[in-house]
Amino acid sequence: MKKILKLLAAIILLLLILLSICFKPLDTTPYQQTEFYKKELAAVDSVLISQSAKILHKQIYSGHVAPMSSHSAIEIPQLQVGWARINLLPPFTTPIAIDAHRGGKNFEGVHDSIYVRAFVFKQGEHKVAYISADLLIIPPSVTKMFATILKKEGFDEDNIFFTATHTHTSIGAWYNSYVGQLFAGKYDERVPKFIAETISQAIIEAEQNCAPAKIGYGEFPTRKLVFNRLIRQMAHLPDSLGEVDSLLRVVKIEKETGETAAIITFAAHNTVFHENLMKLSADWCGMMMKQLNESGKVNFASFSAGAVGSHGPYEATKDQEAEVQYMADGVAKIVLEHFDSIPTSVVSGQSSMVFHHLPLYLREPNLRVSDNIVVRPWLFKKLFGYEKTYINTLQLGNIFFAGMPCDFSGELVNEIDSAADHKNLKLMVTSFNGGYTGYITDSRRYKLNTYETRTMGWFGDHNGDYMSEIVMRVLLKTN
């Protein structure tokens, strides 16, 4: 009997040791009191100062701005814009991302084409690329390649704004971690290389057709196209308690040649098709862009997932094909009804095109297994991998893009929008900027036991407040 008791005691002790090695209490330190926050504020100030100095230096020594000691008039060239679209179908098969319910099987054909779409904005020697890809996210394994892959052409992480459409039915196999392979299928090193090469080709082609252009902005209310799916999951909470970012946002671009383009963002997840479809698809946004391109009003349409966290496409029907058609028709109809009436103007001036690539420092991973117990950081990194993250911002005239490394919640947009209004700026929030931190939700929702808040809430509480603050700090310092 004593031997059995000793064995049980040893087993219990071993279990306690294993539990302490793998789990720890949730870190509830307010982010304003942390070292990562202080480090972030210093980094933001440094980037803002150095980027402003860099832009002014380029303008002076390219002959577009007179030195500060001169009394000559400052003349900034007009913004030029080019665009291009490249098919994203690889010359080999891959699993589909998301792969979680597809059993690692490769795609079996193409339901509708997937693409990389690129814009290049140029002002003198200063240029920025804007990318939207028909992918689940822009994989970090792809983003890292842009430290060097387009360096000779003048593009790197400091002037490429990445976004994705967030289709759940595109190519996978692009991230080499345990959880990465659950989401995207077995890793294949050819895939991130192919994606990066396709993006590079699109950027180069877009720059080649740059021409003077005017730009404008419009935002339009929608009805029965998006809903707050996080609140809908909680039976005890009425829908009225959840905020909905229901605005369809459109940037209109008009070249002097007469060609037109649209950059569209919306908060409804582009995720109607799920595991039932084993063919590649851009989902409802692909059909919507096709309609716009064939309308005769828009020569080139591009869609980027907006603040999609907590927001789903309005379910008009359970039939996925019919639902895709419903969402595509609804969004395209609004864009086409209003596109001609969006006013455009010349973008020029010393601070009319500014890009910021801001490192994002976070607390250690706090993936919860219960309300107050989390997986230790070493185990999280072993399972999920760990990459650098950042926030990108791009100002084009009075339009301010904020590129977030996550599924950024539509419930967080109002506060940032109010700050933009204070500066007479128009806000475009996008998700999936090439880093990924899971779901960033409203802090009021953090204690909910849902997929978004627990399974995908990786870095603790109040990150919505934190990331919003960083964006607003940049926004409020714009000219």
C-alpha positions in Angstrom: 0.0 0.0 0.0 2.9 2.4 0.9 4.5 1.7 -2.5 1.2 2.6 -4.3 0.9 5.8 -2.2 4.5 6.8 -3.0 3.8 6.1 -6.7 0.7 8.2 -6.7 2.5 11.0 -4.9 5.3 10.9 -7.5 2.8 11.0 -10.3 1.0 14.0 -8.8 4.3 15.8 -8.2 5.3 15.1 -11.8 2.0 16.4 -13.0 2.3 19.6 -10.9 5.8 20.2 -12.3 4.6 19.7 -15.9 1.6 22.0 -15.3 3.9 24.7 -13.8 6.3 24.3 -16.8 3.5 24.6 -19.4 1.0 27.1 -17.8 1.0 30.2 -15.7 -1.4 32.9 -14.4 -2.8 35.4 -16.9 -0.8 38.7 -17.0 -3.3 41.5 -16.1 -0.8 44.3 -15.9 -2.3 47.4 -17.5 -0.4 47.9 -20.8 0.3 51.5 -19.9 2.5 50.2 -17.0 4.6 47.8 -19.1 8.0 48.1 -20.6 6.8 47.1 -24.1 4.5 50.1 -24.1 7.3 52.5 -23.2 9.4 50.9 -25.9 6.6 51.3 -28.4 6.1 55.0 -27.7 9.8 55.5 -28.2 9.8 53.6 -31.4 6.8 55.5 -32.8 8.4 58.8 -32.0 11.6 57.7 -33.7 9.9 56.4 -36.8 7.8 59.6 -37.2 10.9 61.8 -36.9 13.2 59.8 -39.1 10.5 59.2 -41.8 9.7 62.9 -42.1 13.4 63.7 -42.3 13.9 61.1 -45.0 11.0 62.3 -47.2 12.2 65.9 -47.0 15.7 64.9 -47.8 14.6 63.0 -50.9 12.5 65.9 -52.0 15.3 68.4 -51.6 18.0 66.4 -53.3 15.9 65.2 -56.1 15.2 68.9 -57.0 11.5 68.9 -56.1 11.8 71.0 -52.9 14.0 74.0 -52.3 16.3 73.7 -49.3 14.9 75.3 -46.1 17.3 78.2 -46.3 16.0 79.2 -49.8 13.1 81.5 -50.4 12.2 79.7 -53.5 8.6 78.4 -53.9 8.2 74.8 -52.9 6.8 72.7 -55.7 5.8 69.1 -55.1 4.9 67.0 -58.2 1.5 65.6 -58.6 0.7 62.1 -57.5 1.1 59.4 -60.1 -0.7 56.0 -59.8 -0.4 52.7 -61.6 -2.0 49.3 -61.0 -1.7 45.7 -62.1 -3.3 42.3 -61.4 -1.5 38.9 -61.6 -3.1 35.5 -61.3 -2.1 33.7 -58.1 -2.7 30.1 -59.3 0.6 28.2 -58.7 2.0 25.7 -61.2 1.6 23.0 -58.5 -1.2 22.0 -56.1 -1.4 22.9 -52.5 -3.7 22.4 -49.5 -6.4 25.1 -49.1 -6.2 27.7 -46.3 -8.2 27.3 -44.1 -7.3 23.6 -43.9 -8.8 22.8 -40.5 -11.7 20.9 -41.9 -10.3 19.8 -45.2 -8.0 17.1 -44.0 -4.8 18.3 -45.7 -6.2 17.6 -49.1 -5.0 19.7 -52.1 -7.3 21.9 -54.1 -9.2 20.1 -56.9 -9.5 22.9 -59.4 -10.5 26.5 -59.6 -14.0 27.8 -58.8 -13.0 31.3 -59.7 -9.7 33.0 -60.2 -7.5 34.3 -57.4 -5.2 37.3 -57.9 -2.6 39.6 -56.4 -3.6 43.3 -57.1 -1.0 46.0 -56.8 -1.1 49.8 -56.8 2.0 52.0 -57.0 1.8 55.6 -55.8 4.6 57.9 -56.9 5.5 61.4 -56.0 8.8 62.5 -57.4 11.3 59.9 -56.2 9.1 58.9 -53.3 6.9 55.8 -54.0 4.7 53.3 -52.1 3.1 50.0 -53.2 -0.3 48.9 -51.9 -1.0 45.2 -52.2 -4.2 43.1 -51.8 -4.0 39.4 -52.3 -6.7 36.8 -52.5 -5.3 34.9 -49.5 -6.3 34.1 -46.0 -3.6 36.5 -44.7 -0.4 37.8 -46.1 1.9 35.2 -44.5 4.9 36.4 -42.4 7.0 33.9 -44.4 6.3 36.0 -47.5 6.6 39.4 -45.9 10.2 38.6 -44.7 11.3 38.1 -48.3 10.6 41.8 -49.1 13.6 42.9 -47.0 15.6 42.0 -50.2 13.5 40.7 -53.1 12.6 44.1 -54.6 15.4 46.2 -53.1 16.9 47.0 -56.5 13.5 48.3 -57.7 13.2 50.6 -54.6 10.6 48.6 -52.6 11.0 47.0 -49.2 9.0 46.7 -45.9 9.4 50.5 -45.5 7.2 51.3 -48.5 4.9 48.3 -49.1 1.4 48.3 -47.6 0.2 44.7 -47.4 -3.5 43.6 -47.2 -5.5 40.4 -48.0 -9.1 39.7 -48.9 -9.2 36.9 -46.3 -10.8 34.3 -48.4 -10.9 30.9 -46.7 -10.6 29.1 -50.0 -7.2 30.1 -51.4 -3.8 28.4 -51.5 -2.2 27.2 -48.3 1.1 25.5 -47.2 2.8 28.8 -46.5 3.7 28.7 -42.7 5.9 26.2 -41.0 4.6 25.7 -37.5 2.3 23.2 -35.9 -0.7 25.6 -35.7 0.3 27.2 -39.1 -0.1 23.8 -40.7 -3.5 23.3 -39.0 -4.7 26.5 -40.6 -2.8 26.3 -44.0 -1.9 22.7 -44.5 1.5 21.0 -44.7 4.2 23.5 -45.3 5.7 23.7 -48.8 8.7 26.1 -49.2 7.7 26.7 -52.8 4.5 28.5 -51.8 5.8 31.6 -50.0 8.4 32.0 -52.7 5.7 31.8 -55.4 3.5 34.3 -53.5 6.4 36.7 -53.1 7.4 36.5 -56.7 3.8 37.1 -57.8 3.5 40.2 -55.6 6.8 41.4 -57.0 5.7 41.0 -60.5 2.5 42.9 -59.8 4.4 45.8 -58.2 6.8 46.1 -61.1 3.9 46.1 -63.7 2.0 48.6 -61.6 4.9 51.0 -61.5 5.4 50.7 -65.3 1.9 52.1 -66.0 2.0 55.0 -63.5 0.4 58.2 -64.7 -0.8 61.4 -63.1 -4.0 60.8 -61.2 -6.6 62.3 -58.9 -8.0 60.5 -55.9 -11.2 60.8 -53.9 -13.0 59.1 -51.0 -16.5 58.0 -50.4 -18.2 56.0 -47.5 -21.6 54.6 -47.9 -24.0 52.9 -45.4 -25.1 49.4 -46.0 -28.1 47.4 -44.9 -28.3 43.6 -44.4 -24.7 43.0 -45.6 -22.8 42.7 -42.3 -23.5 41.9 -38.7 -21.7 41.6 -35.3 -21.1 37.8 -35.2 -19.4 37.9 -31.8 -22.4 39.3 -30.0 -24.7 37.0 -32.0 -22.8 34.0 -30.6 -23.7 35.0 -27.0 -27.3 34.1 -26.5 -27.6 36.2 -23.3 -26.5 39.4 -25.1 -28.9 41.2 -27.4 -27.6 42.2 -30.8 -28.1 45.9 -29.9 -25.1 45.7 -27.5 -22.7 45.0 -30.4 -21.4 47.9 -32.5 -21.3 47.2 -36.3 -18.9 48.9 -38.7 -21.4 48.9 -41.6 -19.8 51.5 -43.8 -18.5 50.6 -47.3 -15.4 52.6 -47.9 -14.2 53.4 -51.4 -11.1 55.2 -52.7 -11.6 56.4 -56.2 -8.6 56.9 -58.5 -8.8 58.7 -61.9 -5.8 58.8 -64.2 -5.4 61.6 -66.7 -5.7 58.8 -69.3 -9.3 58.4 -68.3 -8.8 55.0 -66.6 -10.4 54.5 -63.2 -9.7 52.3 -60.2 -11.3 51.6 -56.8 -9.8 50.4 -53.5 -12.7 49.0 -51.4 -12.8 48.0 -47.8 -15.6 46.4 -45.8 -15.9 44.8 -42.4 -17.9 41.7 -43.5 -15.7 38.6 -43.5 -15.0 37.3 -47.0 -15.7 33.8 -45.8 -18.9 32.4 -47.3 -17.2 29.3 -48.7 -15.8 26.9 -46.2 -14.8 23.2 -46.1 -17.5 22.1 -48.5 -15.6 23.7 -51.4 -12.4 22.0 -52.5 -11.7 24.4 -55.4 -9.9 27.7 -55.1 -12.1 30.8 -54.8 -11.8 34.5 -53.9 -15.2 34.2 -52.4 -17.8 36.9 -52.6 -15.3 39.8 -53.0 -13.9 38.1 -56.1 -17.3 38.0 -57.8 -18.0 41.6 -56.6 -14.7 42.9 -58.2 -15.5 41.0 -61.4 -18.9 42.8 -61.6 -17.2 46.2 -61.1 -14.5 45.5 -63.7 -17.2 44.5 -66.3 -19.5 47.5 -65.4 -17.8 50.0 -67.7 -17.5 52.4 -64.7 -14.5 50.9 -62.9 -11.5 49.7 -64.9 -9.7 48.1 -62.0 -11.3 47.1 -58.7 -9.4 46.0 -55.6 -10.8 44.8 -52.3 -9.1 44.6 -48.9 -10.6 43.1 -45.7 -11.5 46.0 -43.4 -12.0 45.7 -39.7 -13.4 42.2 -40.0 -12.9 41.1 -36.4 -16.3 40.3 -34.8 -18.0 40.9 -38.1 -19.6 38.4 -40.5 -21.3 38.6 -43.9 -25.1 38.9 -43.5 -26.6 35.4 -44.0 -29.4 35.8 -46.5 -29.4 32.1 -47.3 -27.7 28.8 -46.2 -26.9 28.0 -49.8 -23.2 29.1 -50.2 -23.3 29.8 -54.0 -26.5 32.0 -53.5 -25.0 33.7 -50.5 -21.8 34.6 -52.4 -24.0 36.1 -55.2 -26.0 38.0 -52.6 -23.0 39.6 -51.0 -21.3 40.4 -54.3 -24.5 41.9 -55.7 -25.1 44.0 -52.6 -21.6 45.5 -52.4 -21.2 46.0 -56.2 -24.6 47.7 -56.4 -23.7 50.3 -53.7 -20.3 51.0 -55.3 -21.7 51.5 -58.8 -24.6 53.7 -57.6 -22.1 56.1 -56.0 -18.9 55.8 -57.9 -19.5 58.6 -60.4 -20.4 61.0 -57.6 -17.2 60.5 -55.6 -15.3 63.8 -56.1 -11.6 63.5 -56.9 -8.8 66.0 -56.6 -5.0 66.4 -57.3 -2.8 65.1 -54.5 0.2 67.3 -54.0 2.0 69.0 -51.1 5.0 68.3 -48.8 3.1 65.8 -46.6 0.5 64.5 -49.1 2.0 60.9 -49.3 3.5 59.5 -46.2 4.1 55.8 -45.2 5.0 54.6 -41.8 6.2 51.1 -40.9 5.9 50.9 -37.1 7.3 48.0 -35.1 4.7 46.7 -32.8 5.8 45.5 -29.3 3.5 43.3 -27.4 3.4 41.6 -24.0 4.4 37.9 -23.9 1.8 35.5 -25.5 -1.1 34.9 -23.1 -3.1 32.2 -24.8 -5.8 31.3 -22.3 -6.9 27.7 -21.4 -9.3 29.1 -18.7 -10.3 32.5 -17.5 -7.1 33.1 -15.6 -4.6 30.4 -16.8 -2.5 30.8 -19.9 0.0 28.7 -21.9 3.6 29.7 -21.1 5.3 31.8 -23.9 7.8 29.1 -24.7 5.1 26.6 -25.5 3.1 29.1 -27.5 6.1 29.9 -29.6 6.8 26.2 -30.1 3.2 25.6 -31.3 2.4 28.8 -33.1 5.8 30.1 -34.2 6.7 33.7 -33.5 7.3 36.6 -35.9 7.8 40.3 -35.7 4.7 42.4 -36.0 4.1 46.0 -37.0 1.4 48.5 -37.9 1.6 50.3 -41.3 0.0 53.6 -42.0 -0.3 55.4 -45.4 -1.6 58.9 -45.9 -2.6 59.9 -49.5 -3.9 63.5 -49.3 -6.7 63.4 -46.8 -7.1 59.6 -46.9 -5.4 57.7 -44.0 -4.9 53.9 -44.2 -4.2 51.9 -41.1 -2.9 48.4 -41.8 -3.3 46.1 -38.8 -1.5 42.7 -38.1 -4.6 40.8 -37.2 -8.4 40.4 -37.6 -9.0 43.9 -36.2 -12.5 44.3 -34.7 -15.0 46.6 -36.4 -16.1 47.5 -32.9 -12.8 49.5 -32.5 -13.2 51.7 -35.5 -15.4 54.4 -34.2 -12.8 55.9 -31.8 -10.1 56.0 -34.5 -12.6 57.4 -37.0 -13.4 60.2 -34.6 -9.7 61.1 -34.3 -9.5 61.1 -38.1 -12.5 63.5 -38.3 -10.7 65.8 -35.9 -7.8 66.0 -38.4 -10.2 66.2 -41.4 -8.9 62.8 -42.6 -10.8 59.9 -44.1 -10.1 56.5 -42.4 -9.5 53.2 -44.1 -8.7 50.3 -41.7 -7.4 47.1 -43.2 -6.4 43.8 -41.7 -3.7 41.1 -42.4 -0.7 43.4 -43.1 1.9 40.7 -43.2 2.3 40.0 -39.5 -0.4 38.2 -37.5 -1.4 38.5 -33.8 -4.7 36.7 -33.9 -8.0 38.5 -33.2 -7.9 41.9 -31.7 -11.3 42.6 -30.1 -13.0 45.2 -28.0 -11.8 44.9 -24.3 -15.4 44.6 -23.2 -15.5 41.2 -24.9 -12.2 39.8 -23.6 -13.8 37.6 -20.9 -16.2 35.9 -23.3 -15.4 32.3 -24.0 -15.6 32.4 -27.8 -13.3 31.5 -30.7 -12.4 35.1 -31.3 -11.7 36.1 -27.7 -10.1 32.9 -26.3 -8.9 30.6 -29.0 -7.6 33.5 -31.1 -7.0 36.1 -28.4 -3.2 35.5 -28.1 -1.7 38.5 -26.3 -3.9 39.4 -23.4 -6.4 42.0 -22.7 -6.7 45.6 -23.9 -4.8 45.1 -27.2 -7.6 46.8 -29.0 -7.1 49.9 -26.9 -3.4 49.7 -27.3 -3.3 49.3 -31.1 -5.9 51.9 -31.6 -3.8 54.3 -29.5 -0.8 53.7 -31.6 -2.7 54.4 -34.8 -4.2 57.6 -33.3 -0.8 58.8 -32.2 0.4 58.7 -35.8 -2.9 60.0 -37.2 -2.9 63.1 -34.8 0.6 64.0 -35.8 -0.2 64.2 -39.5 -0.2 67.5 -41.3 
